[in-house]
Amino acid sequence: MDRVLAVSPLDGRYFEQVNQLSFIVSEFALIKYRLIVEIEWLKLLFAIEDFGLPKLSDEDINYLDNIVKNYDISVCNQIKTIEKTTNHDVKAIEYYLKDQFKNHQQLNKYKEFIHFACTSEDINNLSYALMIKDLKDKVLFIEINKICNKIENQAYLYKEVAMMSRTHGQPATPTTMGKEFYNIYYRLQRQLKQLNNNEILGKINGAVGNYNAHFVSFPNINWVEVSKRFVERLGLTFNPYTTQIEPHDYMAEIFDNLRRINIILLDFARDIWGYIAINYFRQRIKEGEVGSSTMPHKVNPIDFENCEGNLGLSNSILNHLSEKLPISRWQRDLSDSTVLRNIGVAISYSVLAYNSLLKGLDKLEINQDIINLDLDNNWELLAEPIQMIMRKAGIHNAYEKLKELTRGKKIDAVKIKEFVNSLDIPENDKKVLLNLTPHTYIGLAKELF
């Protein structure tokens, strides 16, 4: 399909930026995960001694493994064709596998053990769990760590850059640009640690979570232990207590965690946008680009704006996922099914935002002249340290005296030094204050990281 005809911008305008996700979150990918689960479950059944099936030969195992290895668009389309008849996506997988077994004399004898004792949700919950595991390991950690590394590098790059803070949008105690970047880096690291520790759960326990069909068919098998072994063999954490569906609590935890990461990045993107607006940062110009269709001078912070917009879209979907997915009527309703298909949409908008943020950060150039000008023009910032030294010296109403001198007023270096010289404080303290400037009044900002 011509990309300009796509209904979603993810499959149209932005496809080149998110196409790597097609192999993890698309319908094509979901079908592959289902094939993996069905085949691995069958292999495990053959390995259970009390199940009574013959031991699989190496040739048998290779045949089963090659079904996954040879999976491609044509196979996907075959399965989708079967689904048109079944109107059931998981049953279509089962029928496809049975059809494949016709070409294998030994396996064909046991094709009725495909999907044995499974409800479709046994397959689906494990398939989505594998999808989320791959999203974490192959996408999210990689992309977010790129941002973390960039922010950390820039924190050290700007470590010595003293700047005027703004609290409530007004001039406030100086900091360094590096420290402000490092604040974001630290926040992200905390959230990444939590994301790494989030379990990804799975179950394979039948129609309502009690192994009913398993037990009535083979009562001598420890099905709980078999299920636990299978889920853990897939690299997941076993959930022993479910209804027909794995309750998705872990998904909500992961999506909420990712939403917090995105909120931190949204906070950061808006701050950088603001620093660009007040000329603390310039943006490198790319030859041939324009910033406005009518104003030739414009160099707009579009990367940070795109980041903000896409993070908002992602978080709105993540929020719905985390609120909706843990809720299911009685032992099962199907309202989670259509919602789960939008995991890839949420993650794709996040990835778009991450790409925009990295692109924007790469364009930044510190504007030392403007930063210095703000510091030079705001000597009233030293009202805080002066009144602290006055308090230390026991001078009554120190705060009030500085408030009278500075509140709502522009004070230059001369007036500050005159005021300090008039104070009855120890000479060492007076010397400290006389040597202090808005450029040097940065506390431990450079030593904190």
C-alpha positions as CSV (number, residue, x, y, z in Angstrom):
1,M,0.0,0.0,0.0
2,D,1.2,3.5,-0.8
3,R,2.2,4.9,2.6
4,V,0.3,8.2,2.0
5,L,-2.9,6.2,2.0
6,A,-2.3,4.8,5.5
7,V,-5.0,5.7,8.1
8,S,-2.5,5.7,10.9
9,P,0.6,8.0,10.7
10,L,2.5,5.1,12.3
11,D,2.0,3.1,9.1
12,G,2.3,6.2,6.9
13,R,4.4,9.3,7.7
14,Y,6.3,7.8,10.5
15,F,6.7,4.2,9.3
16,E,10.4,4.4,8.6
17,Q,11.0,5.4,12.2
18,V,9.1,2.6,13.8
19,N,9.2,-0.2,11.2
20,Q,11.6,-2.3,13.4
21,L,8.6,-2.8,15.7
22,S,6.7,-4.6,13.0
23,F,8.6,-7.8,13.9
24,I,7.5,-7.5,17.5
25,V,4.1,-6.0,17.8
26,S,2.3,-6.5,14.5
27,E,-0.3,-9.2,13.6
28,F,2.5,-11.0,11.8
29,A,4.6,-11.0,15.0
30,L,1.7,-12.1,17.2
31,I,1.0,-15.1,15.0
32,K,4.6,-16.1,15.2
33,Y,4.6,-15.9,19.0
34,R,1.5,-18.1,19.0
35,L,3.2,-20.6,16.8
36,I,6.2,-20.7,19.2
37,V,3.9,-21.3,22.2
38,E,1.9,-24.0,20.5
39,I,5.0,-25.9,19.3
40,E,6.9,-25.6,22.6
41,W,3.8,-26.8,24.5
42,L,3.6,-29.8,22.2
43,K,7.3,-30.6,22.6
44,L,6.9,-30.5,26.4
45,L,3.9,-32.9,26.3
46,F,6.1,-35.4,24.4
47,A,8.7,-35.0,27.1
48,I,6.3,-35.9,30.0
49,E,6.9,-39.6,30.8
50,D,3.4,-40.2,32.1
51,F,1.8,-38.6,29.1
52,G,2.5,-41.8,27.1
53,L,3.8,-40.2,23.9
54,P,6.9,-41.5,22.2
55,K,10.2,-39.6,22.6
56,L,10.7,-37.1,19.8
57,S,13.7,-37.8,17.6
58,D,16.1,-35.0,16.6
59,E,14.5,-35.1,13.2
60,D,11.1,-34.6,14.8
61,I,12.3,-31.6,16.9
62,N,14.0,-30.1,13.8
63,Y,10.8,-30.4,11.9
64,L,8.8,-28.6,14.6
65,D,11.5,-25.9,15.1
66,N,11.6,-25.3,11.3
67,I,7.9,-24.4,11.3
68,V,8.9,-21.3,13.3
69,K,12.1,-20.7,11.5
70,N,10.4,-20.8,8.1
71,Y,7.6,-18.6,9.2
72,D,7.2,-15.7,6.8
73,I,4.5,-13.5,5.2
74,S,3.2,-16.3,3.0
75,V,2.7,-18.6,6.0
76,C,1.1,-15.7,7.9
77,N,-1.3,-15.3,5.0
78,Q,-2.1,-19.0,5.0
79,I,-3.1,-18.7,8.7
80,K,-5.1,-15.6,8.1
81,T,-7.0,-17.4,5.2
82,I,-7.9,-20.2,7.7
83,E,-9.1,-17.6,10.1
84,K,-11.6,-16.3,7.6
85,T,-13.4,-19.7,8.0
86,T,-12.9,-20.2,11.7
87,N,-13.4,-16.6,12.7
88,H,-11.0,-17.5,15.5
89,D,-7.4,-16.5,15.3
90,V,-5.9,-19.1,17.7
91,K,-7.9,-22.0,16.3
92,A,-6.5,-21.0,12.9
93,I,-3.0,-21.6,14.3
94,E,-4.1,-25.1,15.5
95,Y,-5.5,-26.0,12.1
96,Y,-2.5,-24.7,10.3
97,L,-0.2,-26.9,12.4
98,K,-2.4,-29.9,11.9
99,D,-2.1,-29.3,8.2
100,Q,1.7,-29.1,8.5
101,F,1.8,-32.4,10.3
102,K,0.3,-34.2,7.3
103,N,3.8,-34.0,5.7
104,H,5.4,-35.8,8.7
105,Q,4.3,-39.4,9.2
106,Q,5.3,-39.7,12.9
107,L,4.0,-36.4,14.1
108,N,0.7,-36.7,12.1
109,K,-0.3,-39.6,14.3
110,Y,-0.3,-37.3,17.3
111,K,-1.7,-34.1,15.7
112,E,-4.7,-34.1,18.1
113,F,-2.3,-33.2,20.9
114,I,-1.7,-29.9,19.3
115,H,-3.4,-27.3,21.6
116,F,-4.1,-30.1,24.1
117,A,-6.0,-28.9,27.2
118,C,-5.5,-25.3,26.2
119,T,-7.9,-22.5,26.0
120,S,-7.0,-19.8,23.5
121,E,-6.0,-17.5,26.3
122,D,-3.3,-20.0,27.4
123,I,-1.7,-19.3,24.1
124,N,-2.5,-15.6,23.9
125,N,-1.3,-14.6,27.4
126,L,2.1,-16.3,26.8
127,S,2.4,-14.8,23.3
128,Y,1.8,-11.3,24.6
129,A,4.1,-11.9,27.4
130,L,6.9,-12.9,24.9
131,M,6.0,-9.8,22.9
132,I,6.3,-7.5,26.0
133,K,9.6,-9.3,27.0
134,D,11.0,-8.6,23.5
135,L,9.8,-5.0,23.7
136,K,11.6,-4.5,27.0
137,D,14.8,-6.2,25.9
138,K,15.0,-5.3,22.3
139,V,13.4,-1.8,22.1
140,L,12.7,0.0,25.3
141,F,15.9,-0.6,27.2
142,I,17.9,0.2,24.1
143,E,16.1,3.4,23.2
144,I,15.8,4.8,26.7
145,N,19.4,4.0,27.5
146,K,20.4,6.0,24.3
147,I,18.6,8.9,25.8
148,C,20.1,8.4,29.3
149,N,23.6,8.2,27.8
150,K,23.1,11.4,25.8
151,I,21.7,13.2,28.8
152,E,24.5,12.0,31.1
153,N,27.1,13.1,28.5
154,Q,25.6,16.5,28.2
155,A,25.4,16.8,32.0
156,Y,29.2,16.5,32.1
157,L,29.6,18.7,29.1
158,Y,27.7,21.5,30.8
159,K,29.0,20.7,34.3
160,E,30.8,24.1,34.6
161,V,28.1,26.2,33.0
162,A,26.6,28.3,35.8
163,M,23.2,29.7,35.0
164,M,20.3,31.5,36.7
165,S,17.5,29.3,37.9
166,R,13.9,30.1,37.5
167,T,11.4,29.1,40.1
168,H,7.8,30.1,39.4
169,G,9.3,31.5,36.2
170,Q,11.2,34.2,38.1
171,P,15.0,34.7,38.7
172,A,16.2,32.4,41.4
173,T,19.3,30.9,43.0
174,P,21.9,29.9,40.4
175,T,22.6,26.3,39.4
176,T,24.5,24.7,36.6
177,M,23.1,23.4,33.3
178,G,24.9,20.2,33.9
179,K,23.2,19.6,37.3
180,E,19.8,20.2,35.7
181,F,20.6,17.5,33.0
182,Y,21.9,15.1,35.7
183,N,18.6,15.5,37.7
184,I,16.8,14.0,34.7
185,Y,19.4,11.3,34.2
186,Y,19.0,10.2,37.9
187,R,15.2,10.1,37.6
188,L,15.4,8.0,34.5
189,Q,17.8,5.5,36.1
190,R,15.4,4.9,39.0
191,Q,12.6,4.2,36.6
192,L,14.7,1.9,34.4
193,K,15.7,-0.1,37.4
194,Q,12.1,-0.6,38.3
195,L,11.3,-1.5,34.7
196,N,14.1,-4.1,34.7
197,N,12.7,-5.6,37.9
198,N,9.1,-5.9,36.7
199,E,8.1,-9.5,36.3
200,I,6.5,-10.7,33.1
201,L,3.9,-13.4,34.1
202,G,2.3,-16.3,32.2
203,K,-0.1,-19.1,32.8
204,I,-1.2,-22.3,31.0
205,N,-3.9,-23.8,33.2
206,G,-7.0,-24.2,31.0
207,A,-10.5,-22.7,30.6
208,V,-10.9,-21.2,34.1
209,G,-7.4,-21.6,35.7
210,N,-8.0,-24.9,37.5
211,Y,-6.5,-27.5,35.1
212,N,-9.9,-29.1,34.7
213,A,-9.3,-30.7,31.3
214,H,-5.7,-31.6,32.2
215,F,-6.7,-33.4,35.4
216,V,-9.6,-35.4,34.0
217,S,-7.5,-36.6,31.1
218,F,-4.3,-37.4,33.0
219,P,-4.9,-37.3,36.7
220,N,-1.5,-38.7,37.6
221,I,0.5,-35.8,36.2
222,N,1.5,-32.9,38.4
223,W,0.0,-30.3,36.0
224,V,0.9,-27.3,38.2
225,E,4.5,-28.3,38.1
226,V,4.4,-29.0,34.4
227,S,2.8,-25.6,33.7
228,K,5.4,-23.8,35.9
229,R,8.2,-25.5,34.1
230,F,6.8,-24.6,30.7
231,V,6.2,-20.9,31.6
232,E,9.7,-20.5,33.1
233,R,11.2,-22.3,30.1
234,L,9.8,-19.4,28.0
235,G,11.7,-17.0,30.2
236,L,8.6,-15.8,32.0
237,T,7.4,-15.9,35.6
238,F,4.7,-18.4,36.5
239,N,1.4,-17.1,37.8
240,P,-0.3,-20.0,39.7
241,Y,-3.6,-18.2,40.4
242,T,-5.8,-17.0,37.4
243,T,-9.2,-17.3,35.9
244,Q,-9.4,-18.1,32.2
245,I,-7.0,-15.1,31.6
246,E,-3.8,-14.1,33.2
247,P,-5.1,-10.9,35.0
248,H,-2.6,-8.5,33.3
249,D,-1.6,-6.9,36.5
250,Y,2.1,-7.1,35.5
251,M,1.2,-5.4,32.2
252,A,-0.3,-2.5,34.1
253,E,2.8,-2.2,36.2
254,I,5.1,-2.1,33.2
255,F,2.8,0.4,31.3
256,D,2.6,2.6,34.4
257,N,6.4,2.4,34.8
258,L,6.9,3.4,31.1
259,R,4.3,6.2,31.5
260,R,6.4,7.6,34.4
261,I,9.5,7.5,32.2
262,N,7.7,9.3,29.5
263,I,6.4,11.9,32.0
264,I,10.0,12.6,33.0
265,L,11.0,13.0,29.4
266,L,8.1,15.2,28.8
267,D,9.1,17.4,31.7
268,F,12.7,17.5,30.2
269,A,11.5,18.3,26.7
270,R,9.4,21.2,27.9
271,D,12.3,22.6,29.9
272,I,14.7,22.4,27.0
273,W,12.1,24.1,24.8
274,G,12.0,26.8,27.4
275,Y,15.8,27.2,27.5
276,I,15.7,27.5,23.7
277,A,13.0,30.1,24.0
278,I,15.2,32.3,26.3
279,N,18.3,31.6,24.1
280,Y,20.2,29.5,26.7
281,F,20.5,27.1,23.8
282,R,20.9,27.6,20.1
283,Q,20.0,24.9,17.6
284,R,22.4,23.9,14.8
285,I,21.0,24.7,11.4
286,K,20.6,22.0,8.8
287,E,21.2,23.1,5.2
288,G,18.0,23.3,3.2
289,E,15.6,23.2,6.1
290,V,13.1,26.0,6.8
291,G,11.5,27.0,10.1
292,S,8.4,28.8,8.8
293,S,6.6,29.1,5.5
294,T,6.5,32.9,5.8
295,M,9.2,33.9,8.4
296,P,12.6,33.0,7.0
297,H,14.5,33.7,10.3
298,K,12.7,31.0,12.3
299,V,14.6,28.0,13.8
300,N,11.8,26.2,15.6
301,P,12.3,23.6,18.4
302,I,10.2,21.2,16.5
303,D,12.0,18.0,17.7
304,F,11.1,18.8,21.3
305,E,7.5,19.7,20.3
306,N,7.2,16.4,18.4
307,C,8.6,14.6,21.4
308,E,6.0,16.2,23.6
309,G,3.1,15.4,21.3
310,N,4.0,11.8,20.8
311,L,4.7,11.2,24.5
312,G,1.2,12.5,25.2
313,L,-0.3,10.1,22.6
314,S,1.7,7.2,24.0
315,N,0.8,7.9,27.6
316,S,-2.9,8.3,26.9
317,I,-2.9,4.8,25.4
318,L,-0.6,3.4,28.1
319,N,-2.9,4.8,30.7
320,H,-5.9,3.1,29.2
321,L,-4.1,-0.1,28.9
322,S,-3.1,-0.1,32.6
323,E,-6.6,0.9,33.7
324,K,-8.5,-1.5,31.5
325,L,-6.4,-4.7,31.2
326,P,-6.6,-5.8,34.9
327,I,-10.4,-5.7,34.7
328,S,-12.4,-8.7,33.4
329,R,-16.0,-9.8,34.2
330,W,-16.2,-13.0,36.2
331,Q,-13.9,-15.7,34.7
332,R,-13.5,-14.0,31.3
333,D,-14.7,-11.4,28.9
334,L,-13.2,-10.5,25.6
335,S,-12.8,-6.7,26.1
336,D,-9.1,-7.0,26.7
337,S,-8.5,-8.7,23.3
338,T,-9.0,-5.6,21.1
339,V,-7.2,-3.4,23.7
340,L,-4.1,-5.7,23.7
341,R,-3.7,-5.2,20.0
342,N,-2.8,-1.5,20.7
343,I,0.3,-2.3,22.8
344,G,2.4,-1.7,19.7
345,V,0.6,1.7,19.0
346,A,1.5,2.9,22.5
347,I,5.2,1.8,22.2
348,S,5.5,3.1,18.7
349,Y,4.5,6.6,19.8
350,S,7.1,6.4,22.6
351,V,9.8,5.4,20.1
352,L,8.8,8.3,17.9
353,A,9.2,10.6,20.8
354,Y,12.5,9.1,21.8
355,N,13.8,9.6,18.3
356,S,12.7,13.2,18.2
357,L,14.3,13.9,21.6
358,L,17.6,12.5,20.6
359,K,17.5,14.4,17.3
360,G,16.8,17.6,19.2
361,L,19.5,17.1,21.8
362,D,22.0,16.5,19.0
363,K,21.3,20.0,17.7
364,L,21.8,21.9,20.9
365,E,24.6,24.4,21.4
366,I,25.0,26.2,24.7
367,N,24.7,30.0,24.4
368,Q,27.2,31.1,27.0
369,D,26.8,34.8,26.3
370,I,23.1,34.9,27.1
371,I,23.5,32.7,30.1
372,N,26.2,35.0,31.4
373,L,24.1,38.1,30.7
374,D,21.3,36.9,32.8
375,L,23.7,36.2,35.7
376,D,25.3,39.6,35.3
377,N,22.0,41.4,35.3
378,N,20.6,39.7,38.4
379,W,22.8,40.5,41.4
380,E,19.7,40.4,43.6
381,L,20.2,36.6,43.5
382,L,22.8,37.1,46.2
383,A,20.1,38.3,48.7
384,E,19.8,34.7,49.8
385,P,23.5,34.1,50.9
386,I,23.8,37.6,52.4
387,Q,20.9,37.1,54.7
388,M,22.1,33.7,55.6
389,I,25.5,35.1,56.7
390,M,23.6,37.9,58.6
391,R,21.5,35.2,60.4
392,K,24.7,33.4,61.2
393,A,26.0,36.6,62.8
394,G,22.9,37.0,64.8
395,I,21.6,40.1,63.0
396,H,18.0,40.7,63.7
397,N,15.4,40.7,60.8
398,A,18.0,39.7,58.3
399,Y,15.4,38.4,55.8
400,E,13.3,41.5,56.1
401,K,16.3,43.8,55.5
402,L,17.2,42.0,52.3
403,K,13.6,41.9,51.2
404,E,13.4,45.7,51.6
405,L,16.7,46.0,49.6
406,T,15.9,43.6,46.7
407,R,12.3,42.5,46.4
408,G,10.9,43.5,42.9
409,K,14.0,45.6,42.3
410,K,17.0,45.4,40.0
411,I,20.3,45.5,42.1
412,D,23.7,45.8,40.6
413,A,27.1,44.7,41.9
414,V,27.9,48.1,43.4
415,K,24.7,48.2,45.6
416,I,25.3,44.7,46.7
417,K,28.9,45.4,47.8
418,E,27.8,48.6,49.5
419,F,25.3,46.8,51.5
420,V,27.8,44.0,52.4
421,N,30.4,46.6,53.5
422,S,27.8,48.2,55.8
423,L,27.2,45.0,57.7
424,D,28.6,44.3,61.2
425,I,29.7,40.8,60.5
426,P,33.1,39.0,60.9
427,E,35.7,40.0,58.3
428,N,36.1,36.5,56.9
429,D,32.3,36.3,56.2
430,K,32.4,39.7,54.7
431,K,35.2,38.7,52.5
432,V,33.3,35.6,51.3
433,L,30.3,37.8,50.4
434,L,32.4,40.4,48.6
435,N,34.0,37.8,46.5
436,L,30.7,36.1,45.7
437,T,29.0,36.7,42.3
438,P,25.9,35.2,40.7
439,H,28.4,33.1,38.6
440,T,30.0,31.5,41.6
441,Y,27.0,31.2,43.9
442,I,26.2,27.6,42.7
443,G,26.7,25.6,45.9
444,L,27.8,22.0,45.3
445,A,26.2,21.8,41.9
446,K,29.5,20.8,40.3
447,E,30.4,18.3,43.0
448,L,27.1,16.4,43.2
449,F,27.8,14.2,40.2
